[in-house]
Amino acid sequence: MITTIDSTASSRVHQVERHINPRRLFVASFLTLIVGGVVFALRSSIIAEWGRSYGFTQAELGGISGGGFTGFGLTIIFFSALADRVGYGRLMAVAFVLHVVSTVVTLSATPVFHAAGKGGAYWTLYVGQFLFALGNGTCEAVINPLTATLYPRERTHYLNILHAGWPCGIIIGCLLSYALVNQTPWEVQMGLFLIPTVLYGALMLRQRFPISEVQAAGVSFATMLNEFAQPVLLTLLFLHALIGYVELGVDGWITNLMTAIASMNGILVLLYTSCIMFVLRFCAGPIAHRISPLGLLFTCACLACVGLMALGKASTGLSVIAGATIYGVGKTFFWPTMLGVVSERFPKGGALTMGTVAGVGMLSAGLLGTPGIGYVQDYYASRQLSREAPAVYARFAADTQNRFLFFPATIGLDGTKVGNLVAKPESQLSPIERDQRPLVNSARIYGGRMALKWTALLPAILALGYLALILHFRSRGGYRRVDI
């Protein structure tokens, strides 16, 4: 184990530290997560409008949302391998450019739709969200190890505070969406995220960044890679993949799901759970100190499982609030506490181990979570409608099949047709449509409920995994932070 830092490295550390502004860097890092949260919330609300406007199925919408995570996962893994050597400042400049370019691409979806149809609109939105995700991934490749470097003795606590920026951005995005929905075009809403983008760019402009702990200690890249040979880290990677599916996958769909299931404005559920996350993440340090980070994660997994099951059964406002409260508390500490555990137990991995864990979570959300939840909705909704009213299903079925992993192909419901039927005032419905709407609504509700219930299995698996890790560390004297 490396126990000392050579005099040259130590001198360079102190020289750089005299010129950095830790608070300014931390606030700028916080703002980058606000940017991601704002877009996440706006996309969760706008996604239904994309379905109505361009005729996407739920699985296709899930694919677009998935692009917003997949690029994140790939980028954070790639740049985390370079962050300690290329420099944090250069990577943040790349992130800023990617965020701006993604806006231009995403906002061109409607002109592309008129010129190239549904397929063109799909790939425009996918690429736009993919580019935005690249920017997010580049940011997170920097801000997590940067925070660990700025606050080496309180990593779990400050990483949780840092990641309070994510629900803060979601809160802002939800409020904007609630105020602007049906009042302004979706393009205007989506473009508003440029405001915090410009702010974080201005705060980081010409700032000096600290030398990372592994760079100061002279840890080689080979040593960083050797950390992945440890079974505990591989277990954490697997568990974080489940977290990506559960937390980000569900949150990407929760607005749509609760609007259908509970006949309410689903954005309010996302807003409520995000408020819970924002407040509680400032309290993570004392809680983790009392019950250990792994104990906190085990508790969160149990609560998330119960909360998702409750939301899947909710039908009244009170039951929605109860389920959302349990789920909101459960998901609060997952992501940043996992990063804290990796940073504390595998410090020689530096940005690479932290970035890989976060990247695996994002890849899981993008490749499995959002598409998978969309697929389950399509599968169960189409199955129920085809059994109860085959003629109605034939009328509202999409023109393409959807596939997910090795599961059977399914033909979901056409987003434009369903959206037009659901949105039409009662007085304008024809007698046939009056008969069709309850059947279509019932199928959509059933699909949404089943998606939440199936997803609840994953936090149950998480709970078992964390329990196994708790027992593993207890057999070795307990969980402790490792110093580089």
C-alpha positions, 0 to 999 in steps of 0.5 A: 500500500502506498503510504507516502507522497514524494516531496516533488508531488507534495510540493506541486500539490501545495503550490496548486492548492494555493491557487484553487477556490474549493467552494467555487469548484464545488458550486460549479460541480453542483450546477452541472448536476442541476443541468442534468436534473432539469433536462431529465425532468423536462424530458420526463414530462415532454416524452408524452408529447413526443409520443403524440406528435411523432407517433412513438410507442412506449418502447420507442420513447424508452429507447430515446430516453435510454439514449440520454443514459447510454452516452453518459455511461460510455463517456464517464468510463472513457474520460474517467480513465483520462481524468487524472492525466488529461486534467479536470479543466479541459474535460469540463470545456468538452462537456460545455460544448457537448451540452450546447451542441445537443440543444441544437440537435434536439430542437431540430426534431420537428423540422426533421419529422416534416422532412423525413417522417417518424424515423428521422424524428426518432434518430434526431431526438435519440442523437440529441439526447445521446450528445447531452448524455455525453456532456453529462458523462464528461462532467461526472468523470470530473466532479466525483473525483474532484469532490473526493479530492477536495474533501478526502475525510468526508467523501460519502457526506460531500458526495451526497451533498454534491448529488443533491444537485440532481434532485434540485435540477429535477425540482426546477425542471418539474416546476418549469414543466408544470408552469409551461405545459400546454402553454409553450412549445416543448422546444422552449421548455427544453432550451431553458436548461442552457441557463444553468449550463452558462452558469457552470461554464462561467464559474469554471472558466480559468479556474485552477483544479487540484491535483488528484490523490492518485496523481499526487501519490504517483499511482500507475494506471496498471495499479488502478486497473488492478483494483477491478480484480477484487471481488468486492468491487465487481460485486459493487459494479453489479449492484450499481447496474441494478441501481441504474435500472431502478432509480433512473429507469423508474424516474424516467417513466414515473411521470408517464406511469402515474399520469396513466395509473392514478389519473393525475399530473404525474410530474407532481410525483417526480417533484415530490420524490425529488424534494425528499432526495434533495433534503435527505442527501444533506443528512447522509454523513451522520446517518452513514456514520451511525449505521455504516454506508452499507447499512444505509444502502441495505435500508434504502433497498428494502424501502425502494422495493416496498415503495415500488410495489405500493406505487404499482397498486396505488389508485388514490391520491393518499396511496400515491403519496404513501408509495411515493414517500417510501420510494423517495426515501429508498432511492435517495442515498443509492447513487452517491453512497455507492460512489462514496463506498467505492472511493473509500474502499478502493482509493487507488482506483481514483477517478477510474473506479468511481467513473466505471461504477457510475458508468455501469449504472448509467449504461444499465439505465439506458440499455436496460432500465428505460427500454425495459420498463417501456417494453413491459408496459407495451407487453402487458397493455397490448396483451390485455387489450388484445384479449378483451377487445381484439378489434380495438387492439387492431385499431390502436396497435403500432405498425412495428414490433418491439423487442427487449433482450431475449423476451418475446416480441410485442406490438405496443399501442400507437402513441399518436392514436392513444394520445388523441383518444385520451386527450379528446373531450368527452363531448367530441367522442363518437359513440364508438370512441366512448366504448373504446376509451375505457378499454384502452385506458384500462390496458394502459393502467395495467401495463403501468402497474405491471412495469412497477411491480416487476421493477420492484424485484430489483431492489429486493436483489439489491437488499440481498447483495448489501446484506451479503457485503455487510456480513462479509465485512463483519467477518473481517472486523467491520467496514473501514475506510482505506487510505491511499 
